[in-house]
Amino acid sequence: MSTEAAFLRVEGLAKTYPGSSEPVFDSVNFGIAKGEFVCIIGHSGCGKTTILNVLAGLEQASTGHVFMDNREVAGPSLERGVVFQGHALMPWLSVRKNIAFAVRSKWPDWAADQVDAQVEKYVKLVGLTGAIDKKPSALSGGMKQRVGIARAFAIEPKMLLLDEPFGALDALTRGTIQDELLRICAETHQTVFMITHDVDEAILLADTILLMSNGPQARIAEVVRNTMARDREYYRIRNHLVDFLVARSKDLSHGKAPAVPPVVEPGRAADEPALST
C-alpha cells in the first residue's frame, strides 16, 4: 500500500552509531496497513532489531520519523506490545500475575474481576488455562513464550512487535505456536511487525515480507507481497527470498539499494491482477 495511507509509516529512517563512518541503515521507508502481518528479513548487522526498537519507542533513530495512526512515535507506549526473543517474565509471579501486571498498567482503574477476566481470556487463547497459576520455573520454553504472547495481546495494543520470538524453540513447538499466533491474529485483526531469519516462517505468517540489504547503509531493498493463499504455492516465493539473501543482498550494501523499494509479487502470472497497493 502507499506509505501515505498506511497505519504505520516509516519515513527516511537512519541510524549511525558514535564513531562509525557509515550508518547501519539509512533511507528506510515502508508502510504497514491496519491488520497487516509484516515480516522483515535480512542478515545479522543490517539493523532489523534497531528498527523494531525505534518502532517500539525504545531507541531513537539518527534521522527519520515513525508515525502510527497519524501520530509520531516519540517513546514507549502501551499502544505497541513487544515480544522479545526471551520471554522476559517475572520469575516470582505466576502466569496469571505476570499478565495481570501488564493489564493493570494499561487499565489502572479496572476492578480485580475485570483484570482477571482479561487475563483468563488471553491465557485461554494461547492454550495455557491449565497452567495459569504456575510460575515460569514450572513451564517449558514454549509455554513461557506463549505467556509472553498472551501478555502482549492482553493489553490490546494497536500494533504488535515481535523480535524473533520463536528462534530458541524446537521445530514442533515453534510450529504449534506459529499456528496459535495466526489464529489469534485472525480473531483480533492485529497489526504485526516481526523480525525473523526463517524464510519458511515469513512465508507462513506474513502478508508482506520486507527484504533488507546487507549493512552498512542497509535499506529495505524489496517489499514482497505474499501472493499465496493459506493453501498457496509455497516454493516460488521461498526461492525468491532465499535468492535475495544468498546472492543479491550483499551487492546492495553501502546505499546501493533504492531509497524507495520496488514492490514485487513472485508467483503471480503476468495476466493476473496485482494486489491492491
C-alpha positions as CSV (number, residue, x, y, z in Angstrom):
1,M,0.0,0.0,0.0
2,S,1.1,3.6,-0.4
3,T,3.1,4.9,2.6
4,E,0.8,7.9,2.9
5,A,-2.3,5.8,3.6
6,A,-0.5,3.3,5.9
7,F,-1.5,2.7,9.5
8,L,2.2,2.7,10.4
9,R,4.6,4.9,8.3
10,V,8.4,4.8,8.4
11,E,10.0,7.7,6.6
12,G,13.7,8.2,5.9
13,L,14.8,6.3,8.9
14,A,18.6,6.1,9.6
15,K,20.9,5.0,12.4
16,T,24.5,5.9,12.8
17,Y,26.4,4.9,16.0
18,P,29.1,7.2,17.5
19,G,32.5,6.5,16.0
20,S,31.0,4.9,12.9
21,S,31.8,6.4,9.5
22,E,28.7,4.9,7.8
23,P,25.2,4.3,9.0
24,V,24.0,0.9,9.9
25,F,20.9,1.6,7.8
26,D,19.6,4.7,6.0
27,S,16.7,5.8,3.8
28,V,14.4,3.1,5.3
29,N,10.9,3.7,4.1
30,F,7.9,1.4,4.3
31,G,4.2,1.4,5.4
32,I,2.1,-1.2,7.2
33,A,-1.7,-1.4,6.7
34,K,-4.0,-1.9,9.7
35,G,-4.4,-5.6,10.3
36,E,-1.4,-6.5,8.1
37,F,1.2,-9.0,9.2
38,V,4.7,-7.9,8.1
39,C,7.9,-9.8,8.5
40,I,11.4,-8.3,7.9
41,I,14.3,-10.5,6.9
42,G,18.0,-9.6,6.5
43,H,21.4,-10.7,7.5
44,S,22.7,-10.0,11.0
45,G,24.1,-6.5,11.3
46,C,21.6,-4.8,8.9
47,G,19.7,-3.1,11.7
48,K,16.4,-5.1,12.0
49,T,16.3,-5.1,15.8
50,T,17.2,-1.4,15.9
51,I,14.3,-0.6,13.5
52,L,12.0,-2.7,15.8
53,N,13.2,-0.8,18.8
54,V,12.6,2.5,17.1
55,L,9.1,1.4,16.3
56,A,8.6,0.4,19.9
57,G,9.9,3.8,21.1
58,L,12.8,2.1,22.9
59,E,15.5,3.6,20.8
60,Q,15.9,6.8,18.8
61,A,16.9,6.9,15.1
62,S,19.6,9.3,14.0
63,T,17.2,10.7,11.4
64,G,13.7,10.0,10.1
65,H,10.3,9.6,11.5
66,V,7.8,6.8,12.5
67,F,4.1,7.6,12.6
68,M,1.4,5.2,13.9
69,D,-2.2,6.1,13.4
70,N,-1.2,9.6,12.3
71,R,0.8,10.3,15.5
72,E,4.6,10.3,15.6
73,V,6.2,7.7,17.8
74,A,8.2,9.5,20.4
75,G,8.7,6.9,23.2
76,P,7.4,3.7,24.6
77,S,3.6,3.2,24.7
78,L,1.1,0.5,25.7
79,E,-0.3,1.1,22.2
80,R,2.6,-1.1,21.0
81,G,3.1,-4.5,22.5
82,V,6.5,-6.1,22.2
83,V,7.6,-9.7,22.4
84,F,11.4,-10.2,22.5
85,Q,13.5,-13.3,21.9
86,G,13.5,-14.0,25.6
87,H,10.1,-14.3,27.4
88,A,11.1,-11.6,30.0
89,L,8.7,-13.0,32.6
90,M,9.0,-12.1,36.3
91,P,10.0,-15.4,37.8
92,W,8.4,-14.8,41.2
93,L,5.0,-14.2,39.7
94,S,2.6,-16.8,38.3
95,V,1.3,-16.7,34.7
96,R,-1.8,-15.0,35.9
97,K,0.1,-12.3,37.9
98,N,2.6,-11.7,35.1
99,I,-0.2,-10.9,32.6
100,A,-2.2,-9.1,35.2
101,F,0.7,-6.7,35.8
102,A,0.6,-5.6,32.2
103,V,-3.2,-5.4,32.2
104,R,-3.2,-3.1,35.3
105,S,-0.6,-0.9,33.6
106,K,-2.9,-0.4,30.7
107,W,-6.1,0.0,32.7
108,P,-5.2,1.1,36.3
109,D,-8.8,1.8,37.2
110,W,-10.1,-1.7,36.4
111,A,-11.5,-3.8,39.3
112,A,-9.8,-7.0,40.2
113,D,-12.5,-9.1,38.5
114,Q,-12.1,-7.1,35.2
115,V,-8.4,-7.7,35.3
116,D,-8.8,-11.4,36.0
117,A,-11.3,-11.8,33.1
118,Q,-8.9,-10.1,30.7
119,V,-6.1,-12.3,31.8
120,E,-8.1,-15.5,31.6
121,K,-9.4,-14.6,28.1
122,Y,-5.9,-14.4,26.6
123,V,-4.4,-17.3,28.6
124,K,-7.2,-19.4,27.1
125,L,-6.4,-18.0,23.6
126,V,-2.8,-19.4,23.9
127,G,-3.9,-22.7,25.4
128,L,-2.5,-22.3,28.9
129,T,-5.6,-22.3,31.1
130,G,-4.3,-25.3,33.0
131,A,-1.0,-23.5,33.8
132,I,-2.4,-20.1,34.7
133,D,-1.4,-20.3,38.4
134,K,2.1,-21.8,37.7
135,K,5.3,-19.9,38.0
136,P,7.7,-19.6,35.0
137,S,10.1,-22.2,36.5
138,A,7.3,-24.8,36.1
139,L,6.8,-24.1,32.4
140,S,8.6,-25.3,29.2
141,G,10.3,-22.8,26.9
142,G,7.4,-22.9,24.5
143,M,4.9,-22.3,27.3
144,K,6.9,-19.3,28.5
145,Q,6.8,-17.8,25.0
146,R,3.0,-18.3,24.9
147,V,2.8,-16.4,28.2
148,G,4.8,-13.5,26.6
149,I,2.5,-13.5,23.6
150,A,-0.6,-13.6,25.8
151,R,0.7,-10.7,27.9
152,A,1.3,-8.6,24.7
153,F,-2.2,-9.4,23.3
154,A,-3.8,-8.8,26.7
155,I,-3.1,-5.1,26.6
156,E,-4.9,-4.9,23.2
157,P,-2.1,-2.9,21.5
158,K,-2.7,-1.2,18.2
159,M,0.4,-2.9,17.0
160,L,2.4,-6.0,18.0
161,L,6.2,-6.0,17.6
162,L,7.9,-9.5,17.6
163,D,11.7,-9.9,17.7
164,E,12.4,-13.5,16.7
165,P,10.1,-14.8,19.4
166,F,10.4,-18.5,18.3
167,G,14.1,-18.6,17.5
168,A,15.1,-20.8,20.5
169,L,12.2,-23.3,20.2
170,D,12.3,-26.7,18.8
171,A,10.6,-27.2,15.4
172,L,7.4,-28.9,16.8
173,T,6.8,-26.3,19.5
174,R,7.6,-23.5,17.0
175,G,5.1,-24.8,14.5
176,T,2.4,-25.1,17.2
177,I,2.9,-21.5,18.4
178,Q,3.0,-20.2,14.9
179,D,-0.4,-21.7,14.3
180,E,-1.7,-20.2,17.5
181,L,-0.3,-16.8,16.5
182,L,-2.0,-16.9,13.1
183,R,-5.3,-17.9,14.8
184,I,-5.2,-15.1,17.3
185,C,-4.3,-12.6,14.7
186,A,-7.2,-13.7,12.6
187,E,-9.5,-13.3,15.6
188,T,-8.2,-9.9,16.7
189,H,-7.2,-8.4,13.3
190,Q,-3.9,-7.5,14.9
191,T,-1.3,-5.4,13.1
192,V,2.1,-7.2,13.4
193,F,5.7,-6.3,12.6
194,M,8.0,-9.3,13.1
195,I,11.7,-10.0,12.7
196,T,12.7,-13.4,11.6
197,H,15.7,-15.2,10.0
198,D,13.4,-18.1,8.9
199,V,12.2,-17.8,5.3
200,D,9.6,-20.5,5.8
201,E,8.2,-18.8,8.9
202,A,7.9,-15.5,7.0
203,I,6.0,-17.2,4.1
204,L,3.7,-18.9,6.6
205,L,2.9,-15.9,8.7
206,A,3.3,-12.7,6.7
207,D,1.1,-10.9,4.3
208,T,4.1,-8.8,3.3
209,I,7.9,-9.5,3.6
210,L,10.4,-6.7,3.8
211,L,13.9,-7.7,2.4
212,M,16.8,-5.7,3.8
213,S,20.1,-5.4,2.0
214,N,23.4,-6.0,3.9
215,G,24.8,-3.3,6.2
216,P,26.4,-0.9,6.4
217,Q,24.0,1.6,4.9
218,A,21.3,-1.2,4.7
219,R,17.9,-0.4,3.2
220,I,14.6,-2.1,2.5
221,A,15.5,-3.4,-0.9
222,E,12.2,-5.1,-1.8
223,V,8.7,-5.3,-0.5
224,V,7.4,-8.8,-1.3
225,R,3.7,-9.3,-1.3
226,N,2.7,-12.8,-0.3
227,T,0.7,-13.8,-3.3
228,M,-0.3,-17.2,-2.0
229,A,-3.5,-18.1,-0.1
230,R,-3.1,-20.3,3.0
231,D,-3.0,-23.3,0.7
232,R,-0.7,-21.3,-1.5
233,E,2.1,-22.4,-3.9
234,Y,5.0,-22.0,-1.5
235,Y,8.3,-22.5,-3.1
236,R,8.3,-19.8,-5.7
237,I,8.2,-17.1,-3.0
238,R,10.6,-19.1,-0.8
239,N,13.1,-19.3,-3.6
240,H,12.8,-15.6,-4.3
241,L,13.6,-14.7,-0.7
242,V,16.5,-17.2,-0.4
243,D,18.0,-15.9,-3.7
244,F,17.9,-12.4,-2.3
245,L,19.6,-13.4,1.0
246,V,22.2,-15.6,-0.7
247,A,23.0,-13.8,-3.9
248,R,21.6,-10.3,-4.1
249,S,21.6,-8.6,-0.6
250,K,25.4,-8.3,-0.4
251,D,25.5,-6.3,-3.7
252,L,23.1,-3.7,-2.3
253,S,25.1,-2.6,0.8
254,H,26.7,0.9,1.0
255,G,23.5,2.5,0.0
256,K,23.1,0.7,-3.4
257,A,19.6,-0.4,-2.6
258,P,16.9,2.1,-3.7
259,A,15.5,4.5,-1.0
260,V,12.0,3.7,-2.3
261,P,11.9,-0.1,-2.6
262,P,10.1,-1.8,-5.5
263,V,7.1,-4.0,-4.8
264,V,7.4,-7.5,-6.3
265,E,4.9,-10.3,-6.5
266,P,6.7,-13.5,-7.2
267,G,4.5,-16.3,-8.4
268,R,1.8,-14.0,-9.9
269,A,1.1,-14.6,-13.6
270,A,1.5,-11.7,-15.9
271,D,-2.2,-11.6,-16.8
272,E,-3.3,-11.8,-13.1
273,P,-4.4,-8.5,-11.5
274,A,-1.9,-7.2,-8.9
275,L,-2.8,-6.9,-5.3
276,S,-4.1,-3.5,-4.2
277,T,-1.4,-1.1,-3.2
